[in-house]
């Protein structure tokens, strides 16, 4: 592609000189020397293999080849200018599209968005809730928030939160259900499970608290943590959840931690974007806000 295109700088100088029919005026407009314009035009002529200007007295006149070349050059610059203006408007006024999992969107991101709108009323946000990883080359997505180990190739990654897990339940369950004072009491309760978890998190928590052989009387499984946590809020059973997803429910007393003990995984929540995305103004504003919300979530989850 590079061999097919002449130097853009030379084309720019040619277009300016052709429009003004003067190397001196072009030099003044471009804020360069007369010889710089002459040098670039000569380089373009050598690349094309044709003369673009001829001198008449103290003026320059376009040759027939120069006249034929000028129109498509001007059209190309106009199209480039239009595309640049459209992209700039998109960056400044278009919506910020964020992809994340349905559970994180419902339990953490959306409930907190009001504060982002208050701080940045000029930025519209579009939430795309999906469990599928984002292909930034094919999808109209600015950034994504994903759970994992952060080892995604070809993208920029910034860690927001660690994932630690612990049991939660409704306060009403503690009042009306069987006692729940120590891990072995869990055997008398329904265990709520997100069966899309990448590992046996209940097993890991039980091992962490010294009750690895404990098994439930019954269990109820869901494919989204939002459904699992709603069942816990409704008093159906005890859920094992990431602290990120229940921080707000703990603060509002919709859920409580009935037992001590948690365990950290090697997973975390990450902000993910294509190369250079984090430097764009609206993405940078969103990233800064996410950092603040992440810090507040850590505080709520640890005090719940």
Secondary structure, 3 states (H helix, E strand, C coil): CHHHCCCHHHHHHHHHHHHHCCHHHHHHHHCCCHHHHHHHHHHHHHHHCCCCEEEECCEEEECHHHHHHHHHHHHHHHHHHHHHHHHHHHHHHCCEEEEECHHHHHHHHHHHHHHHHHHCCCCCEEEEECCCCCCCCCCCCCEEEEEECCCCCCCEEEEEEEEEEEEEECHHHHHHCCCCCCHHHHHHCEEEEECCCCCCHHHHHHHHCCCCCCCCCEEEEECCHHHHHHHHHCCCCEEEEEHHHHHHHHHCCCCECCCCCCEEEEEEEEEEECCCHHHCHHHHHHHHHHHHHHHHHHHHHHHC
